[in-house]
């Protein structure tokens, strides 16, 4: 799998805000015991089984504090790791190691948790013909990190934000008056290079979406039987997306059903963190 790339220009501002949140002056605890500009090493230990995600962010946090910090990782991004496993060794000024520890671990834990949950969802679906994608149900200001983690876990990304593509949901349709009118207005307004997706809840809405040649039809909160009927009617004339309270407990029901995409907010809003710690700090040199 080709690994996604995080743009430092985009993420540095977010990482600096997180560092300022954790330390708006000096690191009082570290300065209390640190007598000189000492160098040290510390081990990064995984405390749970899961998928590793977020090493570029973990390293970037320390580099923003001190470019002298270096890393020797024993596991690659996206690999499955086991409880108690040493992921790597971090070397550098002790002040930077201690002051950046919590922020770096917070990102690594959150991102690895999402990647691990995504991998479990992909495995539970067990249908390589269906793309599992995330949604915009992300933690505020964490979207680049969380959507990156979904890809590391074997999932895919839906639109990044409201400016990416047209998605006509129930409130947009209600505002326009009908599925047909919403699609017509979107087609008149949006550039031709953008696809138009429409959310539907019943067969009448499916028929209207097909008549107006929607590019993507999202079947929202429909039963398995309703989904099968809709997919048969659509008959490859649009991309079919399934959505609505799909999670790790019920996703298996949609395998082999003929859908193209399943979107699940659970990938980001329900994933528990994967616990890590920095242990065994020692002076060197």
PyMOL commands that set and color helices and strands:
alter all, ss='L'
color gray80, all
select helices_A, chain A and resi 8-22+28-33+55-65+94-125+143-152+170-176+179-189+203-211+224-234+251-254+266-269
alter helices_A, ss='H'
color red, helices_A
select strands_A, chain A and resi 39-46+50-51+70-73+80-81+86-93+131-133+166-168+196-200+216-220+239-243+261-263+276-284
alter strands_A, ss='S'
color yellow, strands_A
deselect
rebuild
show_as cartoon
